[in-house]
């Protein structure tokens, strides 16, 4: 048996992928904690973890590192319910797409537990362990939100785990910075996708869909309970970004309606050059 244990609580799409991607990491045994018999049977049959259990409390008692791979409110509830079960000296992290509320909720944990928020920037428009894969995180960003009180050795451990799982880089931010930026880079893109799908002409467009339409609307088939929580927990930052988007769309509508093709061309040039500049700055 391995000398150390990493517990992955929740083997859905992300948790299952993390468990598979972490197998073989240093001297850690990967233990998956689940509630569903169906998930348990699938994980065992497909070797998702080194070991699978339905006793989450026991899993975190034994774990040196705990990954909380649950929906946002479930993460908060789990930390509160199991605050005394976490092993003293252990590292606890999560995969939630919002960080401020999770880091705040983690204050319920005893001081002997080191909580460090993280956000793996990867996913699919489908959920569940059957869609998990070890290669999920290849070339994705791994965001960490450590604070001044976190043990640098624990932060370094999570960074090594991220590298082992295939993330292309580690990005550090405060929880507040994370939530403000993620409202723009992720959440508003989902809002835009579902808003496009609210158009009354959606079902009359079959046969006319191009790649741009498919790309724009891909994430609209989202996990409704999960994204309801994510949007709600980050409402102030997200509403600000939506307001900016509304202003930008209005500016395009007005210049198109004006018939001023020179002004339209100038606006398009400005926007497209900003995108090209971002592509040029990107490591990929």
Buried (B, 14 or more C-beta within 10 A) or exposed (E): EBEEBBBBBBBBBBBBBBBBBBBEBEEBBBBBBBEEEEBBEBBBEEEBBBBBBBEBEBBBBBBBBBBBBBBBBBBBEBBEEBEEBBBEEBBBBBBBBBBBBBBEBBEBBEEEBBBBBBBBBBBBBEBBBEBBEBEBBEEBBBBBBBEEEBEEEBBEBBBEBBBBBBBBEBBEBBBEBBBBBBBBEBBBBBBBBBBEEEEEEEEEEEEEEEEEEEEBBEBBEBBEEBBEBBBEBBEEBBEBBBEEBEEEEEEEEEBEEEEEEEEBEEBEEEEEEEEEEEEEEEEE
